[in-house]
């Protein structure tokens, strides 16, 4: 749950970047189709970018033998209770309640639309199927449905407007965001995205339909301002909060093509989002095997004649020795691991990256650990386990013992 919250925070950060750019540079531009694509792309990129992993290559002084990840848990720890109602469990309960409430809200909205469809009479205008809602002034489209209240007289103008919404799948945009609101119900930015997309949909439809009969279209918008229910994911012809903006935008001169250059600002926004909110890992560049070495130097595993070995791991080849090494390492951790009781109580988990050197005499030196900010207890346990490793038979190169550096990913999980 904590990981999901951090993921959502990243998505919100990316969404804020995209919306800020939109508000500053694109909102007043009349390239409505491009603005629609920009907002939708920005939203869905915000869901994808946190999953991206950027690998940064870097030179290292010491080659590292990367061991296979080992996962340890508290299932065999005495005195550790798994029934504690932790803060994370409370968050899970609250999150589940939020999902239930938003799901119920969506079902209610869909049922109201279904009721409109059931209580409507079907008419055909220019081969277009229209649901005429009884005793209503409403006019909206949802997916493949066009609904117009029987009290509305300007059926032709409304029909053209709603047909444009239908052909361009505008309600699909809003409905997808409505579904995202269920998963990310605590993210207020999604509602703002819906609002901005609704505006763009109306501006886009207005700019197209007004070309056919400008005076009648203005008259239809101004004369029919009613109390209209808005389902958030439908395209309403009479949306009171948008009436003024639509009229202003209709009178606005078309943006010049030179203003398309502004959309190049998307490039630094995407780059910034990836740099700030993606996962960054480092990859060590492989070094050329060293032929001659001093005793104090640390070599790559591929450079040595014999790799370090546990007692009892004598093998004919280095590959067999490495396989035995991994098996013995797993056994050692299983025998000596203890999940820190305080870490278990505080629900602390995560991966600890451990590095250590097997010295020329076979002893373990230079133990280093790195993990999450709150994982000091786990780092201490990782150091303790590695420090308990027995003496090895050191690596040999040109008949002399040499140092080898190892990396061990140790993942702590709570059952």
C-alpha positions in Angstrom: 0.0 0.0 0.0 2.9 2.3 0.8 4.4 1.7 -2.6 1.1 2.5 -4.2 0.9 5.8 -2.3 4.4 6.7 -3.5 3.4 5.8 -7.0 0.3 8.0 -6.9 2.4 10.9 -5.5 4.7 10.5 -8.5 1.7 10.5 -10.9 0.3 13.6 -9.3 3.7 15.4 -9.7 3.7 14.6 -13.4 0.1 15.6 -13.8 0.8 19.0 -12.1 3.7 19.6 -14.5 1.5 18.9 -17.6 -1.4 20.9 -16.3 0.8 23.9 -15.4 2.2 24.0 -18.9 -1.4 23.7 -20.3 -2.6 26.6 -18.1 0.3 28.8 -19.0 0.7 28.3 -22.7 -2.0 26.1 -24.3 -5.4 26.9 -22.7 -6.1 30.0 -24.8 -4.9 28.5 -28.0 -7.7 27.4 -30.4 -5.9 24.2 -31.5 -8.5 22.2 -29.6 -7.8 18.8 -31.0 -4.1 19.1 -30.1 -5.0 20.3 -26.6 -7.2 17.3 -26.2 -4.4 14.9 -27.3 -2.0 16.8 -25.0 -4.1 16.4 -21.9 -4.9 12.8 -22.5 -1.3 11.9 -23.3 -0.1 13.8 -20.3 -2.5 11.9 -18.0 -1.6 8.5 -19.3 2.1 9.2 -19.4 1.8 10.1 -15.7 0.6 6.5 -15.1 3.5 5.0 -17.2 6.5 7.1 -16.3 6.9 6.0 -12.7 7.3 2.4 -14.0 10.2 3.4 -16.3 13.7 2.5 -15.3 16.6 4.6 -16.4 20.0 2.8 -16.3 22.9 5.1 -15.9 26.3 3.7 -16.9 29.2 4.6 -14.7 32.9 3.7 -14.4 33.8 1.9 -11.2 37.2 1.4 -9.5 36.3 -2.1 -8.3 34.5 -4.8 -10.3 31.6 -6.4 -8.4 30.3 -10.0 -8.5 26.5 -9.5 -8.4 25.0 -12.4 -6.5 21.4 -13.6 -7.0 18.8 -11.8 -4.9 17.8 -13.5 -1.6 14.4 -12.9 0.0 14.0 -13.3 3.7 10.9 -13.1 5.8 9.7 -13.1 9.4 7.6 -16.3 9.1 10.0 -18.2 11.3 10.5 -15.5 13.9 9.2 -16.2 17.4 7.4 -13.6 19.3 6.5 -11.5 16.2 2.7 -11.0 15.8 1.2 -10.6 12.4 -2.2 -9.6 13.7 -1.1 -6.1 14.7 -3.4 -3.5 13.2 -0.7 -1.4 11.6 -0.9 2.0 10.0 -0.6 0.4 6.6 -3.5 -1.9 7.3 -5.5 1.2 8.3 -4.6 2.9 5.0 -5.7 -0.3 3.1 -9.1 -0.2 4.8 -9.6 3.5 4.1 -8.5 3.0 0.5 -10.9 0.1 0.1 -13.8 2.3 1.5 -12.9 5.0 -0.9 -13.0 2.6 -3.8 -16.4 1.3 -2.7 -17.9 4.8 -2.4 -16.6 6.0 -5.8 -17.7 2.8 -7.4 -21.2 3.2 -6.0 -21.3 6.8 -7.2 -20.4 5.7 -10.7 -23.1 2.9 -10.6 -25.7 5.5 -9.5 -24.8 7.8 -12.4 -25.0 5.0 -14.9 -28.3 3.9 -13.5 -29.7 7.5 -14.0 -28.6 7.5 -17.6 -30.2 4.0 -18.0 -33.4 5.4 -16.5 -33.3 8.3 -19.1 -32.9 5.7 -21.8 -35.8 3.6 -20.5 -38.1 6.7 -20.1 -37.3 8.0 -23.6 -39.0 7.8 -26.9 -36.9 7.0 -29.9 -36.9 9.3 -32.8 -34.8 9.4 -36.0 -33.4 12.7 -37.3 -31.5 12.5 -40.5 -31.0 8.8 -39.9 -29.6 9.5 -36.4 -31.2 7.7 -33.5 -32.1 10.1 -30.7 -33.6 9.4 -27.3 -36.1 12.1 -26.4 -36.3 12.3 -22.6 -39.8 13.0 -21.4 -40.5 16.3 -19.7 -36.9 17.4 -19.8 -34.7 20.2 -21.1 -31.5 18.1 -21.0 -29.3 17.4 -24.0 -26.2 15.2 -23.8 -24.4 12.4 -25.4 -22.8 9.3 -23.8 -20.9 6.8 -25.8 -23.2 5.9 -28.7 -26.3 7.4 -27.2 -27.6 10.9 -27.9 -30.3 12.1 -25.4 -32.3 15.3 -25.9 -35.2 16.5 -23.7 -38.6 16.7 -25.3 -38.9 20.3 -24.1 -36.1 21.4 -26.4 -37.0 23.0 -29.7 -33.7 23.5 -31.4 -33.3 19.8 -32.0 -31.3 20.1 -35.2 -28.6 22.3 -33.7 -28.3 20.2 -30.6 -28.2 17.1 -32.7 -25.3 18.4 -34.8 -23.5 19.3 -31.6 -24.0 16.0 -29.9 -23.2 14.1 -33.1 -19.8 15.7 -33.1 -19.2 14.6 -29.6 -20.3 11.1 -30.5 -18.1 10.8 -33.6 -15.1 12.0 -31.8 -15.6 9.7 -28.8 -15.5 12.6 -26.3 -17.4 10.8 -23.7 -14.9 8.0 -23.8 -12.2 10.4 -22.6 -14.3 11.4 -19.6 -15.5 7.9 -18.8 -11.9 6.6 -18.8 -11.0 9.3 -16.3 -14.1 8.4 -14.3 -12.8 4.8 -14.0 -9.4 6.1 -13.0 -11.1 8.1 -10.2 -12.2 4.8 -8.7 -8.6 3.6 -8.4 -7.1 7.1 -7.6 -10.1 8.5 -5.7 -7.9 10.5 -3.4 -6.2 12.3 -6.3 -8.0 15.7 -6.9 -6.0 16.4 -10.1 -8.1 13.8 -12.0 -11.2 16.0 -11.5 -9.4 19.0 -12.8 -8.4 17.0 -15.9 -12.0 16.1 -16.4 -13.0 19.8 -16.2 -10.3 20.8 -18.7 -11.2 18.1 -21.1 -14.9 18.9 -20.9 -14.1 22.5 -21.9 -12.0 21.4 -24.8 -14.8 19.0 -26.0 -17.3 21.9 -26.0 -14.9 24.3 -27.7 -14.1 21.8 -30.3 -17.8 21.0 -31.0 -18.8 24.7 -31.0 -16.0 25.7 -33.4 -17.2 23.1 -35.9 -21.0 23.5 -35.7 -20.9 27.3 -35.6 -19.6 27.3 -39.1 -23.0 26.1 -40.4 -25.3 28.7 -38.8 -23.6 31.1 -36.5 -26.6 33.3 -35.4 -28.9 30.3 -34.7 -26.1 28.6 -32.8 -25.5 31.6 -30.5 -29.3 32.0 -30.0 -29.6 28.3 -29.0 -26.8 28.6 -26.5 -27.9 31.9 -24.9 -31.7 31.2 -24.8 -31.6 27.8 -23.2 -29.8 28.1 -19.9 -31.5 25.5 -17.6 -30.7 23.5 -14.5 -29.0 20.6 -16.2 -27.6 17.6 -14.3 -24.0 16.9 -15.2 -22.8 13.3 -14.9 -19.2 14.4 -15.2 -18.5 11.8 -18.0 -21.2 12.9 -20.5 -21.1 15.8 -23.0 -23.8 18.2 -22.0 -25.1 20.8 -24.5 -26.3 23.1 -21.8 -23.5 23.2 -19.2 -24.1 26.4 -17.3 -20.6 26.8 -16.0 -19.3 26.6 -19.6 -21.8 28.8 -21.3 -19.8 32.0 -20.9 -16.5 30.4 -21.7 -18.0 28.9 -24.9 -19.3 32.2 -26.1 -16.0 33.9 -25.4 -14.1 31.2 -27.2 -16.4 31.3 -30.2 -15.6 35.0 -30.6 -11.9 34.4 -30.2 -9.8 34.6 -33.4 -8.2 31.4 -34.5 -4.6 31.0 -33.2 -1.9 31.5 -35.8 0.1 28.4 -36.9 3.3 29.9 -35.5 1.9 29.2 -32.0 2.2 25.5 -32.7 5.9 26.1 -31.8 4.7 26.3 -28.2 4.0 22.6 -28.2 7.7 21.9 -28.3 7.7 22.8 -24.6 6.2 19.3 -24.2 9.7 17.8 -24.7 11.3 19.4 -21.6 8.2 18.5 -19.6 8.4 14.9 -20.5 12.2 14.8 -20.0 11.7 16.5 -16.5 9.0 14.0 -15.6 11.2 11.0 -16.5 14.2 12.4 -14.7 12.3 13.3 -11.5 9.7 10.5 -11.3 11.1 7.4 -13.0 13.3 4.7 -11.4 17.0 5.4 -11.8 19.5 2.6 -11.5 23.2 2.6 -12.1 25.0 0.0 -14.3 28.7 -0.5 -13.8 30.7 -0.6 -17.0 32.7 -3.8 -17.4 36.4 -3.5 -17.2 39.0 -5.3 -19.3 40.3 -8.3 -17.4 43.7 -7.5 -15.9 46.5 -9.9 -16.8 49.0 -8.8 -14.2 48.0 -7.6 -10.7 49.4 -6.6 -7.4 48.2 -8.5 -4.3 46.3 -5.4 -3.1 44.2 -5.0 -6.2 40.6 -6.2 -6.6 39.9 -8.1 -9.7 36.8 -8.9 -11.8 35.6 -12.5 -11.3 36.3 -13.3 -14.9 40.0 -12.3 -14.5 41.0 -14.7 -11.8 42.2 -18.3 -12.1 40.2 -19.5 -9.1 37.1 -17.8 -7.5 36.7 -17.6 -3.8 35.2 -20.8 -2.3 33.3 -21.9 0.8 34.8 -24.8 2.6 33.5 -27.9 0.9 33.0 -26.1 -2.4 36.0 -27.4 -4.2 35.1 -27.7 -7.8 36.7 -28.4 -11.1 35.5 -25.2 -12.8 34.8 -21.7 -11.7 31.2 -22.0 -12.9 30.6 -25.0 -10.5 32.3 -23.1 -7.7 30.1 -20.1 -8.2 27.0 -22.3 -8.1 28.1 -23.9 -4.9 29.0 -20.4 -3.5 25.4 -19.3 -4.1 24.0 -22.4 -2.5 26.2 -22.1 0.6 25.4 -18.4 0.9 21.6 -19.2 0.9 22.2 -21.8 3.6 24.3 -19.4 5.7 21.6 -16.7 5.6 18.8 -19.2 6.4 20.7 -20.4 9.5 21.7 -17.0 10.8 18.9 -14.6 9.8 16.7 -13.0 12.3 14.1 -10.4 11.3 14.6 -7.4 13.6 11.7 -7.4 16.0 11.5 -3.6 16.1 11.5 -3.5 12.2 8.7 -6.1 12.2 6.6 -4.1 14.7 7.0 -0.9 12.6 6.3 -2.8 9.3 9.6 -1.9 7.8 10.5 -3.8 4.6 12.6 -3.3 1.5 15.7 -4.3 -0.4 19.1 -3.8 1.2 22.1 -3.7 -1.2 25.1 -5.3 0.5 28.6 -5.1 -0.8 31.6 -6.8 0.8 35.1 -7.9 -0.2 36.7 -11.3 0.3 40.3 -10.4 1.2 43.5 -12.2 0.2 43.4 -14.2 3.5 39.7 -15.3 2.8 38.2 -13.0 5.5 35.3 -10.6 4.9 36.1 -6.9 4.9 34.6 -3.5 3.8 31.0 -4.4 4.4 28.7 -1.7 3.1 24.9 -1.5 2.9 22.4 0.8 1.3 18.6 0.7 1.7 15.5 2.8 2.1 15.6 5.8 4.4 13.8 4.0 7.2 15.6 0.7 6.9 18.6 1.2 9.3 17.5 -1.8 11.3 17.4 -4.0 8.2 20.9 -2.7 7.2 22.3 -3.6 10.6 20.9 -7.1 10.3 22.3 -7.4 6.7 25.8 -6.4 8.0 25.5 -8.8 10.9 24.7 -11.7 8.6 27.6 -11.0 6.2 30.0 -10.4 9.1 29.2 -14.0 10.3 30.4 -15.5 7.0 33.2 -18.1 7.6 36.7 -17.7 6.1 36.8 -18.5 2.4 39.5 -19.9 0.3 40.6 -16.7 -1.4 40.5 -16.1 -5.2 43.8 -16.9 -6.9 45.4 -15.2 -9.9 48.8 -16.1 -11.3 49.4 -18.2 -8.2 48.7 -15.3 -5.8 45.7 -14.6 -3.6 43.6 -11.6 -4.7 40.6 -9.6 -3.5 37.1 -10.1 -5.0 34.2 -7.7 -4.3 30.6 -9.0 -4.1 27.2 -7.4 -4.3 24.2 -9.1 -2.6 20.6 -7.9 -2.9 18.9 -8.9 0.3 15.1 -8.3 0.3 13.2 -8.2 3.6 9.5 -9.1 3.5 6.9 -9.5 6.2 4.5 -12.5 5.9 
